[in-house]
């Protein structure tokens, strides 16, 4: 099995390290070379790990995620690890009708103690 990791920052590096123990991993990132996910149409999945900075108005700028999705064959399953808000997820799913488009975002925040009641965990 082979997958593409799009984006090789903090999250992409961690995802690639974990998956490379179990499958062949191809990393695409503009800092590493000119390849895009379109250059690897025979992969079995794509994991999007590009950064999503805040836009000028404070909203989530998911344009880099959209740029990656523009290059993915619609039949290939995609997991978005990038932090995209709920509105962004719905907009991306509407713009890119990929049958198997899933989001499992990473949120890195300052560590703080939070009390969570078990009955509130879903």
Backbone as ProteinMPNN parsed JSONL, in Angstrom:
{"seq_chain_A": "XXXXXXXXXXXXXXXXXXXXXXXXXXXXXXXXXXXXXXXXXXXXXXXXXXXXXXXXXXXXXXXXXXXXXXXXXXXXXXXXXXXXXXXXXXXXXXXXXXXXXXXXXXXXXXXXXXXXXXXXXX", "coords_chain_A": {"N_chain_A": [[0.842, -1.172, 0.0], [0.502, 2.254, -0.765], [0.761, 5.687, 0.116], [0.177, 9.244, -0.136], [1.577, 11.94, 1.573], [0.652, 15.131, 1.935], [2.261, 17.946, 2.501], [4.788, 18.736, 4.704], [5.324, 19.625, 7.313], [5.228, 20.118, 10.839], [3.011, 18.418, 11.557], [2.714, 16.808, 9.213], [5.219, 15.563, 9.127], [5.141, 13.976, 11.466], [2.94, 12.299, 10.868], [3.859, 11.021, 8.55], [6.066, 9.639, 9.598], [4.816, 7.806, 11.305], [3.055, 6.34, 9.563], [4.925, 5.293, 7.764], [5.982, 3.072, 8.902], [4.294, 1.068, 8.268], [3.527, 1.131, 5.605], [4.257, 2.23, 2.212], [5.335, 5.511, 1.921], [4.884, 8.576, 0.351], [6.075, 11.778, 0.199], [4.908, 15.002, -0.458], [5.732, 18.322, -0.86], [6.076, 21.774, -1.305], [8.5, 22.803, -0.414], [10.202, 20.701, -0.643], [10.285, 19.848, -3.246], [9.061, 19.969, -6.691], [6.886, 18.268, -7.059], [3.434, 17.231, -6.996], [0.339, 16.008, -5.593], [-0.925, 15.146, -7.852], [1.019, 13.984, -9.395], [1.161, 11.436, -8.516], [-0.913, 9.452, -9.138], [-1.556, 6.815, -8.759], [-1.714, 6.116, -6.114], [-3.008, 4.872, -2.974], [-4.241, 6.463, -1.187], [-4.512, 9.787, 0.235], [-3.117, 12.003, 2.551], [-3.769, 15.023, 3.893], [-1.791, 17.511, 5.132], [-1.254, 20.219, 5.302], [-0.555, 23.622, 6.35], [-2.951, 25.769, 7.959], [-3.411, 28.814, 8.167], [-4.689, 31.68, 10.034], [-7.095, 33.759, 8.48], [-7.273, 37.23, 7.413], [-9.549, 38.218, 8.655], [-9.749, 36.633, 10.846], [-10.874, 34.167, 10.495], [-10.623, 30.685, 9.505], [-8.184, 29.975, 7.147], [-8.441, 27.986, 4.624], [-7.4, 27.635, 2.116], [-5.031, 26.447, 1.245], [-5.456, 23.773, 1.714], [-7.548, 23.371, -0.089], [-6.122, 23.831, -2.439], [-4.471, 21.557, -2.534], [-6.45, 19.55, -2.75], [-7.433, 20.107, -5.274], [-5.671, 18.808, -6.916], [-5.972, 16.121, -6.556], [-7.029, 12.942, -7.618], [-10.415, 12.206, -7.968], [-11.309, 9.707, -7.174], [-9.64, 8.762, -5.242], [-9.213, 8.075, -1.807], [-9.255, 10.575, 0.742], [-7.803, 12.045, 3.58], [-8.084, 14.698, 5.728], [-5.843, 16.178, 7.735], [-5.185, 18.656, 8.439], [-6.036, 21.628, 10.265], [-9.241, 22.525, 9.975], [-12.095, 24.482, 10.105], [-15.606, 23.822, 10.897], [-17.345, 25.035, 9.006], [-15.57, 25.316, 6.903], [-15.027, 22.626, 6.294], [-17.532, 21.747, 5.299], [-17.695, 23.45, 3.067], [-15.46, 22.606, 1.573], [-16.168, 19.933, 1.046], [-18.362, 20.353, -0.569], [-17.232, 21.753, -2.717], [-15.325, 19.956, -3.651], [-16.232, 17.066, -4.7], [-15.369, 14.505, -3.551], [-15.688, 11.154, -3.015], [-14.801, 9.759, -0.757], [-13.928, 11.627, 1.477], [-12.492, 12.685, 4.341], [-12.198, 14.14, 7.607], [-9.789, 14.565, 10.088], [-8.698, 16.403, 12.148], [-5.719, 17.956, 13.469], [-5.108, 19.627, 16.418], [-3.049, 21.802, 17.822], [-2.449, 23.167, 20.791], [-1.728, 25.363, 23.562], [-0.778, 23.58, 26.39], [-3.071, 22.785, 28.846], [-4.876, 22.249, 31.885], [-7.874, 20.576, 31.693], [-11.066, 19.851, 32.755], [-13.141, 17.197, 32.038], [-16.278, 15.811, 31.9], [-17.007, 12.387, 31.855], [-19.497, 11.607, 30.716], [-19.973, 13.515, 28.836], [-18.339, 13.096, 26.722], [-18.184, 12.206, 23.392]], "CA_chain_A": [[0.0, 0.0, 0.0], [1.263, 3.488, -0.766], [-0.031, 6.892, 0.311], [0.87, 10.524, -0.245], [1.414, 12.917, 2.632], [0.783, 16.454, 1.326], [2.671, 18.876, 3.547], [5.782, 18.054, 5.545], [5.647, 20.42, 8.493], [5.183, 19.374, 12.099], [2.015, 17.345, 11.486], [3.059, 15.913, 8.114], [6.39, 14.772, 9.517], [4.693, 12.965, 12.431], [2.079, 11.343, 10.165], [4.72, 10.227, 7.665], [6.873, 8.743, 10.426], [3.954, 6.721, 11.804], [2.593, 5.492, 8.463], [6.033, 4.647, 7.054], [6.248, 1.782, 9.547], [3.315, 0.083, 7.81], [3.264, 1.245, 4.168], [5.134, 3.144, 1.496], [4.882, 6.891, 2.059], [5.448, 9.568, -0.565], [5.836, 13.106, 0.749], [4.965, 16.129, -1.388], [5.751, 19.612, -0.19], [6.808, 22.7, -2.169], [9.861, 23.0, 0.097], [11.009, 19.515, -0.954], [10.36, 19.622, -4.688], [7.906, 20.462, -7.448], [5.838, 17.267, -7.21], [2.15, 17.412, -6.312], [-0.381, 14.738, -5.51], [-1.287, 14.749, -9.224], [2.115, 13.169, -9.933], [1.067, 10.1, -7.93], [-2.32, 9.076, -9.314], [-1.757, 5.396, -8.458], [-1.659, 5.862, -4.678], [-4.255, 4.365, -2.401], [-4.8, 7.456, -0.285], [-3.789, 11.045, 0.429], [-3.319, 12.639, 3.842], [-3.462, 16.444, 3.734], [-1.218, 18.037, 6.379], [-0.768, 21.577, 5.07], [-0.971, 24.54, 7.401], [-4.165, 26.558, 7.722], [-3.289, 30.016, 9.004], [-5.883, 32.51, 10.153], [-7.27, 34.796, 7.474], [-7.239, 38.583, 7.977], [-10.729, 38.43, 9.504], [-9.682, 35.691, 11.952], [-11.415, 32.861, 10.119], [-9.655, 29.683, 9.05], [-7.841, 30.05, 5.722], [-8.22, 26.61, 4.167], [-7.073, 27.672, 0.687], [-3.943, 25.496, 0.947], [-6.103, 22.454, 1.649], [-8.256, 23.365, -1.372], [-5.119, 23.7, -3.499], [-4.089, 20.133, -2.597], [-7.588, 18.775, -3.238], [-7.556, 20.337, -6.719], [-4.747, 17.931, -7.636], [-6.222, 14.721, -6.199], [-8.027, 12.198, -8.38], [-11.644, 12.128, -7.169], [-11.552, 8.342, -6.7], [-8.686, 8.422, -4.186], [-9.637, 8.521, -0.479], [-8.47, 11.68, 1.296], [-7.984, 12.404, 4.983], [-7.549, 16.027, 6.009], [-5.322, 16.328, 9.092], [-5.065, 20.092, 8.67], [-7.116, 22.195, 11.071], [-10.248, 23.215, 9.169], [-13.315, 24.612, 10.902], [-16.772, 23.099, 10.384], [-17.788, 25.683, 7.767], [-14.593, 24.97, 5.876], [-15.227, 21.222, 5.902], [-18.703, 21.688, 4.423], [-17.353, 24.124, 1.806], [-14.548, 21.739, 0.828], [-16.918, 18.772, 0.556], [-19.207, 20.814, -1.664], [-16.365, 22.133, -3.838], [-14.603, 18.773, -4.123], [-17.097, 15.913, -4.411], [-14.605, 13.267, -3.398], [-16.567, 10.228, -2.318], [-14.248, 9.414, 0.549], [-13.198, 12.763, 2.03], [-12.672, 12.637, 5.787], [-11.375, 15.071, 8.371], [-9.306, 14.16, 11.402], [-7.743, 17.493, 12.334], [-4.822, 18.082, 14.606], [-5.147, 20.947, 17.023], [-1.962, 21.958, 18.773], [-2.685, 24.345, 21.61], [-0.989, 25.366, 24.8], [-1.267, 22.547, 27.301], [-3.757, 23.283, 30.033], [-5.713, 21.228, 32.499], [-9.288, 20.72, 31.39], [-11.874, 18.782, 33.325], [-14.206, 16.75, 31.14], [-17.112, 14.763, 32.47], [-17.082, 11.264, 30.913], [-20.765, 11.516, 30.01], [-19.997, 14.516, 27.779], [-17.457, 12.673, 25.643], [-18.947, 11.47, 22.374]], "C_chain_A": [[0.889, 1.237, 0.0], [0.322, 4.685, -0.658], [0.838, 8.121, 0.107], [0.548, 11.347, 0.993], [1.667, 14.271, 1.978], [1.038, 17.466, 2.433], [3.601, 18.166, 4.507], [6.285, 18.986, 6.641], [5.586, 19.532, 9.713], [4.237, 18.184, 12.018], [2.377, 16.339, 10.406], [4.231, 15.009, 8.444], [5.971, 13.648, 10.477], [3.841, 11.896, 11.754], [2.92, 10.433, 9.274], [5.541, 9.225, 8.465], [6.05, 7.548, 10.902], [3.541, 5.768, 10.677], [3.725, 4.739, 7.781], [6.437, 3.319, 7.684], [5.368, 0.675, 8.981], [3.064, 0.092, 6.298], [4.276, 2.177, 3.533], [4.536, 4.538, 1.53], [5.633, 7.773, 1.071], [5.095, 10.929, 0.003], [5.931, 14.132, -0.365], [4.828, 17.415, -0.59], [6.55, 20.557, -1.076], [8.239, 22.951, -1.71], [10.79, 21.844, -0.277], [11.157, 19.263, -2.449], [9.073, 20.044, -5.366], [6.742, 19.477, -7.564], [4.574, 17.679, -6.459], [1.482, 16.046, -6.22], [-0.783, 14.243, -6.894], [-0.208, 13.878, -9.863], [2.063, 11.724, -9.441], [-0.38, 9.615, -7.966], [-2.592, 7.618, -8.932], [-1.695, 5.084, -6.963], [-3.028, 5.434, -4.165], [-4.885, 5.328, -1.403], [-3.916, 8.678, -0.197], [-4.135, 11.567, 1.814], [-2.85, 14.081, 3.703], [-3.035, 17.008, 5.082], [-0.662, 19.447, 6.189], [-1.266, 22.505, 6.168], [-2.19, 25.348, 6.97], [-4.11, 27.789, 8.618], [-4.618, 30.753, 9.11], [-5.903, 33.53, 9.027], [-7.28, 36.153, 8.181], [-8.404, 38.838, 8.929], [-10.783, 37.459, 10.688], [-10.243, 34.319, 11.642], [-10.296, 31.934, 9.653], [-9.434, 29.82, 7.543], [-7.489, 28.642, 5.254], [-7.893, 26.548, 2.679], [-5.953, 26.699, 0.327], [-4.471, 24.066, 0.893], [-6.819, 22.325, 0.311], [-7.282, 23.186, -2.529], [-4.67, 22.243, -3.648], [-5.23, 19.323, -3.201], [-7.818, 18.953, -4.732], [-6.723, 19.354, -7.525], [-4.988, 16.446, -7.394], [-7.293, 14.126, -7.107], [-9.232, 11.961, -7.476], [-11.929, 10.73, -6.611], [-10.656, 7.955, -5.526], [-9.203, 8.923, -2.838], [-8.691, 9.588, 0.069], [-8.83, 11.871, 2.763], [-7.34, 13.767, 5.175], [-7.14, 16.077, 7.474], [-5.161, 17.799, 9.444], [-6.258, 20.584, 9.486], [-8.038, 23.022, 10.181], [-11.517, 23.28, 10.002], [-14.494, 23.945, 10.197], [-17.267, 23.707, 9.075], [-16.851, 25.357, 6.613], [-14.743, 23.548, 5.382], [-16.412, 21.108, 4.945], [-18.408, 22.328, 3.067], [-16.437, 23.255, 0.952], [-15.278, 20.53, 0.255], [-17.831, 19.15, -0.605], [-18.373, 21.115, -2.908], [-15.675, 20.93, -4.465], [-15.405, 17.533, -3.787], [-16.334, 14.586, -4.421], [-15.441, 12.337, -2.529], [-16.085, 9.952, -0.906], [-13.328, 10.532, 1.049], [-13.512, 12.836, 3.517], [-11.783, 13.668, 6.455], [-11.056, 14.49, 9.739], [-8.253, 15.196, 11.769], [-6.873, 17.347, 13.561], [-4.956, 19.496, 15.123], [-4.049, 20.998, 18.077], [-2.173, 23.269, 19.506], [-1.826, 24.252, 22.86], [-1.611, 24.354, 25.756], [-1.883, 23.199, 28.529], [-4.62, 22.169, 30.598], [-7.174, 21.541, 32.218], [-10.017, 19.546, 32.021], [-13.009, 18.464, 32.377], [-14.974, 15.649, 31.834], [-17.229, 13.633, 31.446], [-18.388, 11.198, 30.137], [-20.89, 12.55, 28.887], [-19.091, 14.161, 26.599], [-18.26, 11.839, 24.655], [-18.005, 10.755, 21.451]], "O_chain_A": [[1.912, 1.269, 0.684], [-0.758, 4.705, -1.249], [2.066, 8.053, 0.168], [-0.607, 11.44, 1.41], [2.777, 14.534, 1.515], [0.139, 17.8, 3.205], [3.257, 17.122, 5.061], [7.487, 19.121, 6.87], [5.859, 18.334, 9.635], [4.613, 17.066, 12.37], [2.349, 15.134, 10.656], [4.238, 13.832, 8.087], [6.397, 12.504, 10.317], [4.003, 10.709, 12.037], [2.715, 9.22, 9.248], [5.693, 8.078, 8.047], [6.531, 6.415, 10.901], [3.659, 4.55, 10.81], [3.503, 3.644, 7.264], [7.154, 2.53, 7.069], [5.644, -0.509, 9.178], [2.456, -0.838, 5.768], [5.055, 2.833, 4.224], [3.363, 4.725, 1.206], [6.859, 7.72, 0.973], [3.923, 11.203, 0.261], [6.898, 14.147, -1.126], [3.931, 17.567, 0.239], [7.615, 20.175, -1.559], [9.101, 23.276, -2.526], [12.012, 21.984, -0.235], [12.06, 18.541, -2.869], [8.109, 20.431, -4.705], [5.704, 19.83, -8.123], [4.626, 18.369, -5.441], [2.01, 15.052, -6.716], [-0.964, 13.041, -7.089], [-0.499, 13.112, -10.782], [2.835, 10.883, -9.9], [-0.99, 9.396, -6.919], [-3.752, 7.229, -8.796], [-1.63, 3.916, -6.58], [-4.052, 5.609, -4.826], [-5.94, 5.041, -0.839], [-2.726, 8.626, -0.51], [-5.301, 11.575, 2.209], [-1.677, 14.335, 3.427], [-3.798, 16.993, 6.048], [0.304, 19.825, 6.853], [-2.263, 22.222, 6.832], [-2.423, 25.575, 5.783], [-4.695, 27.802, 9.701], [-5.554, 30.477, 8.359], [-4.872, 34.094, 8.662], [-7.293, 36.214, 9.411], [-8.266, 39.586, 9.897], [-11.752, 37.461, 11.446], [-10.101, 33.398, 12.446], [-9.163, 32.366, 9.437], [-10.385, 29.786, 6.763], [-6.373, 28.168, 5.465], [-8.09, 25.511, 2.047], [-5.93, 26.177, -0.788], [-3.984, 23.248, 0.113], [-6.714, 21.295, -0.354], [-7.577, 22.473, -3.488], [-4.508, 21.755, -4.767], [-4.996, 18.492, -4.078], [-8.341, 18.053, -5.389], [-7.027, 19.091, -8.688], [-4.291, 15.603, -7.959], [-8.337, 14.739, -7.333], [-9.068, 11.552, -6.326], [-12.711, 10.591, -5.671], [-10.889, 6.932, -4.883], [-9.595, 10.084, -2.731], [-7.477, 9.51, -0.12], [-10.003, 11.86, 3.138], [-6.177, 13.963, 4.822], [-7.993, 16.023, 8.36], [-5.018, 18.148, 10.616], [-7.351, 20.024, 9.406], [-7.657, 24.087, 9.695], [-11.968, 22.269, 10.541], [-14.387, 23.55, 9.036], [-17.576, 22.977, 8.133], [-17.292, 25.15, 5.483], [-14.602, 23.284, 4.188], [-16.316, 20.454, 3.907], [-18.825, 21.807, 2.033], [-16.617, 23.176, -0.263], [-15.038, 20.143, -0.889], [-18.045, 18.352, -1.518], [-18.767, 20.77, -4.022], [-15.466, 20.894, -5.677], [-15.271, 16.997, -2.688], [-16.629, 13.681, -5.202], [-15.85, 12.708, -1.428], [-16.881, 9.917, 0.032], [-12.105, 10.393, 1.041], [-14.665, 13.025, 3.906], [-10.732, 14.027, 5.925], [-11.932, 13.994, 10.448], [-7.056, 14.915, 11.713], [-7.24, 16.707, 14.547], [-4.921, 20.454, 14.351], [-4.121, 20.315, 19.098], [-2.085, 24.347, 18.917], [-1.27, 23.199, 23.173], [-2.831, 24.292, 25.902], [-1.274, 24.06, 29.165], [-5.041, 21.263, 29.879], [-7.643, 22.649, 32.479], [-9.63, 18.392, 31.841], [-13.75, 19.354, 31.96], [-14.392, 14.67, 32.301], [-17.523, 13.895, 30.279], [-18.382, 10.763, 28.986], [-21.813, 12.471, 28.075], [-19.087, 14.862, 25.587], [-18.934, 10.883, 25.039], [-18.447, 10.077, 20.523]]}, "name": "protein", "num_of_chains": 1, "seq": "XXXXXXXXXXXXXXXXXXXXXXXXXXXXXXXXXXXXXXXXXXXXXXXXXXXXXXXXXXXXXXXXXXXXXXXXXXXXXXXXXXXXXXXXXXXXXXXXXXXXXXXXXXXXXXXXXXXXXXXXXX"}
